[in-house]
Amino acid sequence: MDRDWPKECFSGARKAEYNDWRCRQITSLVAALSREARKIRPKAEDFRAVFGSYPDCRQSVAQDWPAWIKAGYLDFVCPMDYTTEQ
């Protein structure tokens, strides 16, 4: 184990590797949910509310939603656009 664990994952040498791992975990979940939903209701459209600030959301919350659409896991997304700025 790295001596600077988990610091290396958040701000060190393993940050990119850790972020890719996080994205793969979320993507695996989205894929599994999509498969199961389509088994139950094949004609239903599948969508998710996602963080709108791509690619920043890939880093902050591990959502790679363009990849989900491209892979066919989702039919569409609804980007959330909540902000404290006016």
C-alpha positions in Angstrom: 0.0 0.0 0.0 1.2 3.5 -0.7 2.5 5.5 2.2 0.4 8.5 1.2 -2.8 6.6 0.8 -5.5 7.9 0.3 -3.9 11.3 -0.4 -2.3 10.1 -3.6 -5.7 9.4 -5.0 -7.1 12.8 -4.4 -4.2 15.1 -5.1 -1.2 13.0 -5.9 0.3 10.7 -8.5 -2.6 8.3 -8.6 -5.3 10.9 -9.0 -6.1 10.2 -12.7 -6.0 6.4 -12.1 -8.3 6.7 -9.2 -10.7 8.9 -11.1 -10.8 6.5 -14.0 -11.6 3.7 -11.6 -14.4 5.7 -10.0 -15.9 6.4 -13.4 -15.7 2.7 -14.3 -17.6 1.8 -11.1 -20.4 4.3 -11.8 -20.6 3.2 -15.5 -20.8 -0.4 -14.5 -23.8 0.4 -12.3 -25.5 2.4 -15.0 -25.0 -0.4 -17.5 -26.4 -3.0 -15.0 -29.4 -0.9 -14.3 -30.0 -0.3 -18.0 -29.8 -4.1 -18.7 -32.3 -4.9 -15.9 -34.7 -2.1 -16.8 -34.8 -3.3 -20.5 -35.5 -6.9 -19.4 -38.5 -5.7 -17.4 -39.8 -3.1 -19.9 -38.0 -3.4 -23.3 -39.8 -0.4 -24.9 -39.3 2.0 -22.0 -36.9 4.8 -22.4 -34.1 5.0 -19.9 -32.7 8.3 -18.7 -30.7 9.8 -15.8 -30.5 13.3 -14.3 -26.8 14.1 -14.5 -24.5 16.9 -13.5 -24.4 19.3 -16.5 -20.8 20.6 -16.3 -19.1 18.0 -18.5 -16.2 17.2 -18.3 -15.9 18.7 -14.8 -18.5 16.2 -13.5 -16.3 13.3 -14.6 -13.7 14.6 -12.0 -16.1 15.7 -9.3 -18.7 13.0 -9.2 -17.4 10.4 -11.6 -20.2 10.8 -14.1 -19.1 10.1 -17.7 -22.6 10.4 -19.1 -21.6 11.0 -22.8 -20.0 7.5 -22.6 -23.2 6.1 -21.2 -25.2 7.5 -24.1 -22.6 6.4 -26.7 -22.7 2.8 -25.2 -26.5 2.8 -25.5 -27.1 2.5 -21.7 -29.3 5.6 -21.8 -31.7 7.0 -24.3 -31.3 10.6 -23.0 -30.0 12.6 -20.1 -31.4 15.5 -18.2 -28.6 17.8 -17.1 -29.1 19.4 -13.8 -28.1 23.1 -13.7 -28.2 24.1 -10.1 -26.0 26.9 -9.1 -25.5 29.5 -6.5 -24.4 32.1 -9.0 -26.9 34.5 -10.5 
